[in-house]
Amino acid sequence: RGRQSIASRGVMAVQSFFNGAAGGGDADSNKLHSFRAGRLKATEVDGGPKLRLVADERKGAIVLQKEDGMLYVRWMDRKTKVVATDCNVLILPGAATFKKMDTGREADRCYVLQLTGSTRRFFFWMQEPRPEVDEANVKRVNDLIANVNAAAPGGGGAGAQNELMRMLAMQGGGRGRGGGGGQQAQAADLMRLMGQLEGGGGGGGGG
């Protein structure tokens, strides 16, 4: 019955998208994942492979967003809420890796986003208070790089339901962004998620 109710709300949301009532213009409307991290400035040492890393002390966040079916990785200043223009990267499926750097010190929490087949790299240092969450954040980033539609942790059915509820909440905000293409893409996502829920993907649980 719960799934049926969610699916019904999904149908209403899809209808409202095509009726021009859909919303989601705020910065978080298409956010897939985010966590606190600062930037690192890296310079080569004597022109060799070794790098000198200097921390940017600003409080920031790595934000992963989906726009028109594509993944963007962005760094945002948490104080100003401004996204850095030099760290606003479109990532094609499987075309990057996010991994911990070997600095020679186990306690260092330095990471690099490396674009495949390119010299472009983006360096970060984790600002989450608990280091034990780093591994989960790295896995989530790499999962989304591999597949921007990757289900959130917690199982297929739960992931689909959580994403659908997030999208319904966006729609309920009623803040129009305009642009039919974006609305159709979001409506298609809603229909996909509803299909997962109706198919009972991964969730179990009797009536």
Disulfide bonds with the S-S distance in Angstrom:
none
